[in-house]
Amino acid sequence: QVQLVESGGGLVQAGGSLRLSCAASGRTLSTYAMGWFRQAPGKERNFVARINWSRGSTYYADSVKGRFTISRDNAKNTVYLQMNSLKPVDTAVYYCAHMSRALLHYDSWGQGTQVTVSS
């Protein structure tokens, strides 16, 4: 089992930036990838970005390409989401997720961190 703790959310004006962090603990040697998802009020949880742990390959939702950057620090078992040029539509609760090598699907989730972008 892997435990995830997000931090870094907050209130920012449109056009501003935030950096989210997600620290993993527990069975982190099992990590295949880490991802970020977000859920706006009354909407489904949607994929934002993913990074493969060993090679560092990254994938993004079209809505955030060119604005968000996912990165990782293997030594700290931490994944980051740098969010630039934020828009009000980016307002959501952001969740970190862990994908294990054994299952190849997201099997652990963080508690979420609120990001609010004002116009």
Residue, then its C-alpha position, 0 to 999 in steps of 0.5 A: q500500500v502507498q500513502l499519498v499526501e498532497s500540498g500546495g493548493g490555494l487561491v490565485q488570480a487568473g494568469g497566476s501560477l501554483r505548484l502542487s506536491c505529492a509525497a508518497s510513502g509506503r511501498t513506493l518501490s512498486t511505483y510504475a507511474m504517478g498522476w494528477f487528476r482534478q474534479a470540479p464541483g458537480k463534475e467527474r474526476n478527470f485526468v490531468a497529467r501522468i509521469n512514468w517513474s523510471r523513464g520520466s515519460t510524461y502525458y497531459a490532457d489537452s486542456v493543460k498542455g503547454r501550461f502545466t508541467i509534471s515532474r518527479d523527484n525519485a529520491k524524495n518519492t515526490v511528484y510535482l505539478q507546476m501550473n502556469s497561466l491558470k484559468p478559472v476553469d482550472t478551479a477544482v480539487y486536485y488529486c494525486a494518484h499512484m499506479s503500481r507495476a503489478l496492477l498498471h492502474y491507479d490503486s492509491w489516491g491522495q486526499g485532494t487539494q483545492v485550487t481556486v482561480s479567480s477571474 
